[in-house]
Amino acid sequence: MSQHSDINPSVDAIQSDVEQRRDDQISADDSKHIRIVNTFMKRRTHMNKNAELALTAPEFAHYLVNNSFGDGNLDGINDLRALFADSPNGSDAPLTLEIGFGLGDSFIEMAAAEPSRNFVGIEVHEPGIGKCAYMAGTQALTNVKIINGDAIQLLKQLPENHIDRIQLYFPDPWQKKRHYKRRFVSPERMAIVTRSLKQGGWFHTATDWEHYAFWMLEVLDGFAGLSNQAGAGNFTDRPDFRPMTKFERRGLERGHGVWDLIYIKD
């Protein structure tokens, strides 16, 4: 755990950016109706045979909530708990939503480690969706569902106080200042996220980009309705339930930092 002021003496340089966005914070009641700039850029990437199989073979279909190819139509997806009504856990089990799970390695590892918890992952890249479904199928997991589409749009459609944990690991840092508006952690988007969390629920994020780490710390510490689990101004140690990826391990070996933040809904 680290103190805000000790780690990054340049944090004041981003204070004004954060405060400007904080002034634009919207209420949770209005958050379902505002249009927000996308936080992702959909890229064409190579799809291996296993991923393609999982997107087309019927034995993997029950993991895929909507159309895995195409535009990620989210029509009708307004209750994540209902997706598990016929599963061994049922719809009342603790529910985790991971936003942007990439290729799904750590997402599936977490789901396998906590079989009594239900996991929903949302992603926009078909190769990652396919690989994630393939891994879930080969491990015969019954607590995983995968959605293709925009997480913010999905969250707008969900009930209030619906999710126990929302995870956002290594999001695009959008490094150029003119792209800061695309960063996921902003007052506008956190109003949407917080609305969907249960009281006492967690928002957990991690990044290996220092500027974004302190950006998130400033935004989240100043956001009404969330409390920093580690105390205001502090990052938290990586919790055991978040697997360390090979890229994270490689970065740490090269001296790169990784910052975790966990916030609890008041």
C-alpha angles and dihedrals in degrees: 000000000000136000116244097228095046099054104047121027090182095064091106088065091067096039094092092050091053095044091053090055092044089058087059094056111138130208120260090242092059096041095087092062104045122097112227129191114258116265093207140056114215111228132190109240135170117277119208124216095259092054092047090049092053091052094052110026117092094225090070097041096097090065093056113078098187141004106319093196122056133017101345097244108206098187111142097012099121104129121048093183091060088062088072098044092113097038126101091255095049126209097294097064119112109282129215124188117197117198116211102358094182110204091351101238098129092035092057092042090056093046091050091048093052107039092166092060122076118229129200119186125193123197138155101210114089097208090058092045090051095047091047092051090047093053092047090051097047089052092044092231115180098187100066133094126172128208128193112215152056113326095209092054090048093051091051089058097049127091122259117265091018109130132056097203135013117195128198111177123185098341121189104284093208091214101195114087093231087059097051088102087069094058109117096223105072132126091255095054095039089058087060093044095047093049090061096047122094118239104276090022123137135240107197123185135169134187140175093209110095097204091051090046092059092040089057092045091054094046096045097042088054096046115107113232098031129088125200107241090212094045129267113309094018137111119212130232115258105275117233092243092063106080117223110240123220089247091052091048091048091050093050090051088056092050098258118146129236121198127199126195127187120188126185124212110242 
